[in-house]
């Protein structure tokens, strides 16, 4: 697999990118596709991209909860991809705690009183 070396425009870290336009799948494909690609700005390194996605998904979840937007992005993403730590869930005392973003992707309330349930008091379907 061909990899190009890039410099993160946020932190200056050097990292490898395999998104060369030839059908090769890069490491970033494992993360939720919620960031716009700006070729002029360049790719973000794994750490900065993950942080940016965390911020974006948390804001999106808050906007859905407060009614500022409908769940049109998360609800359309496939659930057959492995959840990503710190974006879909975090660990607490050895237990998975699913974040609102993951629960929005799932598309419904399981009625188990999840800590970050975005559906409290709402009817939701995928």
N, C-alpha and C positions, 0 to 999 in steps of 0.2 A: 504494500500500500504506500503510495506516495504521500508525503507529508511536507507541507511548507511551514517554515518558521515565521511566526508573527509576533508582534509586540502589542501587548494590551494597551489601548489608549487611556485606560483609567489608572492602572497601577504601574505600568511599564514592564511587567513581567514578560519574559519570552516563553512562548508555548507553541506546540505543534497543532496545525490545522490540516485536516484531511479533506475539507470541503473544496475540492478543486474543480468542480463542475463536470467531472467525468463519471458520475454515478457512485463515487466512493462515499461511504458514510463516515462522517466525523464523530468524535466523542460527544459533540454538542447535540447530536440527534437523540440522545438518551434523555435530554431535558425537555420539559413541556415547550411546545412551539408558541410562546406567547410574546416574544420579543420581535420587533420589527428589525429587519436587516438593513443596515445603512452601510453600503460599501465604502462610502467616503470616510466614515468613522472607523471602520475596521472591526474585526471580531474582538470579543472580550475573552480574556483568559478564563479557565474553568472556575476559579474562585470568584471573579468579578461577575461573570455571567450568572452563576448560581445566586449570588447576592441580589443582582438586578431582577432575576425571576422571582425570588422570594418577595421582594418589595412589590413587584407588579401583581403577583397572585394574591398577596395579602390585601392590597388596595382594591383589586377586583372583587374579592370576597366581601369586603366591607361595603362596596358599592351595591352588590347584590342584596346583602342583608338590609341595607338602609333604603333599598328601592330605587337607587340612582340608575341602576341598569338591570337588565334581565340576564339570566344565566344562559347566554348564547354561545360563549366561548368554551367554558369548561364542560358543559353538557354535551358538546360534540366531539370531545377528545376520546380516543379509545381507552377502555379500561384494561386491555390485555397487555399493557406495558407495565413493567415493575414500578412501584411507587418510589419516589426519590426522597431520600432523607433530607430534612429541613425545608422541603417544598411541599410534599404530600403528608409528611408525618415528622414527628420527632420522638426521641426515646426518653422515657421518664421511669426511673426505677426498673429498668428492664422491660417496660411495656411500650408498645406502639401507641402514640396518641395522634390520631388523624387530625389534620388541619382542615379548615373550612374549604380550602381549594380541592382537596381530595374528595371531600363529601359532596361538593358541587359537581365534580366529575362523575361521581357515582350516580347522582341525579335524583335521589330520594332520601327521605328520612327513615332510618331503621328503628326509631322509637326506643333506642337504648340510652337516651339522655347523654349523647356525645358532648364533650366539653365545648367543641368548636362548631356545633351544628348550625349551619346557616339557614335551616328550615324551621326553626322553632316558631310555632304558630302559623306556619305556611304549609300549603299542599304543594308537593313537588313531584314531578315525574321527569324522567330522562328524555 
